[in-house]
Amino acid sequence: MSASDGARAVLWGHRDSGHAVKVALALHLAGIDHGVEVVDIWAAPETRPDLFRARSPLGQVPLLELDGVALTQSGAILMEIADRFATLGGESASGLRRGRTILMWEANRIGMCVPQLIEARRPGGDAFPDGAVAWLAGRYAADAAQFETLLGAGPFLHGEAPGIGDCAVWGYARWIDRAGLTAPPALAAWLDRMAALPATERAAAAFG
Ligand SMILES: N[C@@H](CCC(=O)N[C@@H](CS)C(=O)NCC(=O)O)C(=O)O
């Protein structure tokens, strides 16, 4: 039986959105049945489907519709999945606490600088003010060192098995090369372990 237990889930996203793909990873890791809708994040917001715009207040992905409830903000969605399905850390109070801790760190640190550095290198992407790219790259160096501390003995951020914290960090850390950055050994080894999970391949391909 699927972990969904009859829940109806539809994930709206785009393959270039690490925020959406981290939610896709959680659904695949947890074995939660779900449908997928692609939203063109590079098209003008007003051209996105009315249904999507009505349910995603900022017009952004990811949007997860779960039993008719519209959930936005990737970190909040991951917490809802863990809590609701008692999975990926949500099996225990300590696992949930760990998930919340990693999610807050990711949103403020590695999940802030890596997407911006990718955007800075994208042909036709947003223009950045003088010094911004160097500042972001400096932040990444600190983030990479902090990741090693958070990982500890591993193998995953949640210990022996991956949890929502691993999903959150993987969303953009898998594109470190695309951001023109290098992963230090502990981060590179964790990325290899994540890549070896069949769910990561499915999540990366979730939006075509
Ligand atoms: N803080 C949000 C970020 C969501 C976000 O920035 N989504 C981007 C794609 S990665 C998007 O939908 N961009 C299209 C737009 O803003 O028009 C989250 O964690 O979900």
The ligand as an ORCA input file, in Angstrom:
! r2SCAN-3c Opt
* xyz 0 1
  N      10.441     30.634     -0.825
  C       9.749     29.913     -1.890
  C      10.459     30.200     -3.203
  C       9.600     29.837     -4.394
  C      10.201     30.349     -5.694
  O      11.070     31.255     -5.694
  N       9.728     29.782     -6.800
  C      10.237     30.200     -8.089
  C      10.893     29.022     -8.798
  S      12.284     28.427     -7.893
  C       9.110     30.676     -8.986
  O       8.002     30.163     -8.932
  N       9.426     31.666     -9.822
  C       8.488     32.229    -10.739
  C       8.069     33.613    -10.341
  O       8.448     34.086     -9.250
  O       7.359     34.228    -11.115
  C       9.729     28.414     -1.570
  O      10.531     27.959     -0.750
  O       8.863     27.718     -2.097
*
